[in-house]
Amino acid sequence: MGIFFRQRKKIGKNSWLNVSKSGTSASTRIGPVTLNSRGGVYVNLPGGLHYRGRWK
C-alpha cells in the first residue's frame, strides 16, 4: 500500500470536487449511492458492508 494524495472540496449539498495526482473529478451522493465522473460507483450496504465498482 502506498502513499496517495486526494483533496475534496464540497461544491453543493451532496456534491464534491475531487483533486488527486491523477487529475480532477466530480462526485455526487444520492442516498447510499455515490457516483463519480470517472465511472466509479460506491454503495453503502446494510451491516457495515460496502460495494465499489464501475458504471461505465
C-alpha positions as CSV (number, residue, x, y, z in Angstrom):
1,M,0.0,0.0,0.0
2,G,1.4,3.4,-1.0
3,I,1.0,7.0,-0.1
4,F,-1.6,8.9,-2.1
5,F,-2.9,12.5,-2.2
6,R,-6.6,13.4,-2.5
7,Q,-8.3,16.6,-1.7
8,R,-12.1,17.0,-1.6
9,K,-13.9,20.3,-1.9
10,K,-17.6,20.5,-1.3
11,I,-19.4,22.3,-4.1
12,G,-23.1,21.5,-3.3
13,K,-25.3,19.8,-0.7
14,N,-24.3,16.3,-2.0
15,S,-21.5,17.1,-4.5
16,W,-17.8,17.3,-4.3
17,L,-14.8,18.2,-6.5
18,N,-12.0,15.7,-6.0
19,V,-8.4,16.6,-6.8
20,S,-5.6,14.0,-6.9
21,K,-2.3,13.3,-8.5
22,S,-4.1,11.6,-11.4
23,G,-6.4,14.5,-12.1
24,T,-9.8,16.1,-11.1
25,S,-13.2,14.5,-10.9
26,A,-16.6,15.3,-9.5
27,S,-18.8,13.1,-7.4
28,T,-22.4,13.2,-6.2
29,R,-24.2,11.2,-3.5
30,I,-27.8,10.0,-3.9
31,G,-28.9,8.2,-0.8
32,P,-26.5,5.3,-0.1
33,V,-25.0,5.5,-3.6
34,T,-22.1,7.8,-4.7
35,L,-21.3,8.2,-8.4
36,N,-18.2,10.0,-9.8
37,S,-17.4,11.4,-13.2
38,R,-14.8,8.8,-13.9
39,G,-17.3,5.9,-13.8
40,G,-16.9,4.8,-10.2
41,V,-19.9,3.8,-8.1
42,Y,-19.8,3.3,-4.3
43,V,-22.7,1.8,-2.4
44,N,-23.1,1.6,1.4
45,L,-24.9,-1.7,2.2
46,P,-26.5,-2.8,5.5
47,G,-24.3,-4.3,8.2
48,G,-21.3,-2.1,7.5
49,L,-20.6,-3.6,4.1
50,H,-19.6,-1.5,1.1
51,Y,-19.6,-2.2,-2.7
52,R,-17.2,-0.4,-5.1
53,G,-17.4,-0.9,-8.8
54,R,-17.8,0.8,-12.2
55,W,-20.9,2.1,-14.0
56,K,-19.3,3.0,-17.4
